[in-house]
Amino acid sequence: MSKKQFDVLSPDGFSIHFSDTYDTIEQAQDALQEWAKRYEFQGYYSSVNYGRIHVMDLPDYCNIIEVETVDNE
C-alpha cells in the first residue's frame, strides 16, 4: 500500500534530506526552515542554477512536492 507524503527539493532539485519524507506539508515547511538555517552563517546558498541565493530568499527557491511512498505495515 502506498501513502502520500511530502519532500523538499533544494534550488538545484535535490532532496534536502535524502532519506526523509514528511507526513504533512507543515512538517515539510518546518524542515525547509531548519535546513535553510544551516546557511545563516555564510548568508547565502550557492546554487548551480541560480548562483548565490540570500538565505532569507532561500525558501522561495525550494519546492515542496507530493510523493508516494510504500507503506510496509
Secondary structure, DSSP 8 states (H G I E B T S, - for coil): -EEEEEEEE-TTS-BSSTT--BSSHHHHHHHHHHHHHTTTTTTEEEETTTEEEETTTHHHH-EEEEEEEE---
